[in-house]
């Protein structure tokens, strides 16, 4: 998600280029992006034979959602 927020629109190859060594396999990154799409964090548009992915959730909204999930799962909703 960090790469998507920084670069706005990227393909899987560009995501991998931004990652540190050792770089993950193309298929692994592609699978993660598709999971993010099913969770409605990311969307895509066609570009040639591939896709450009872009975030559809703001970083602050994503952070809040993850924090609430942690609170509910680990602390049973109690702060």
N, C-alpha and C positions, 0 to 999 in steps of 0.2 A: 504494500500500500504506500510505503514511503516514496518509492520510485514513481508511482503513479501520481501522487500528489505533487511531487517536484517537477516532473516532466509533462504532466497533463495528458498527453496521448502517446502511447508507446506500443510497440509490438513485443512479442516474447523475447526476441533476440536482443532488443534494446534494454529490456529489464535485466537480462543476464549480464550484459555488458556493464551495468551499474553495480553489480554485486561483487563482493570480495572473493578472492581465491580461497579455497578451491571453488570454482564456479559449479553450480548445480546443473544437472542434465536438463536439456530443453524440455523433455516430456514432463519432468517434475514441476518446472515453473509453469508450463502450460496447464497442467492439472490444477495447480493452486489457483491460477487466474480463473479457471472455469468454476472452481468452488466459490471464489469470491463473487463471481457473476451470479451463481444460483442463490447466494445470500443477499443479492441486490446491493453489493458494495461497488461493483464494477459493471460497466456495460461495454459494448464494442460496436465498431462499424467496419464494414468491409474495406479493404485496401488491396487491390490487385488480387493475388491468390491467398492473402492472409487477412489478418484483422488488426485493427488498432484498438487498444483498450484504454479506457479512461474512467476515473473515479466518478461515481454518482452520489457519493456520500462525502460530506465535509469531514475534515480531520477531527474537528471538535465533536461532531455528532458521533463519529466512530469511537472516539476515546470515551465519551460518556456511556455509550452502549456497552463497551468492553468492561468499564468499571462497574456498571450495574450488574452485569453477568457475574463478575467476580464476587461482588457483595452478596448477591443472591445465592451463588453456589457455595462459596466458602464460609461466609458469615451468616447464612440463612436470612439475608436481608437486613440484618442489624448492623448499624455503624458503631 
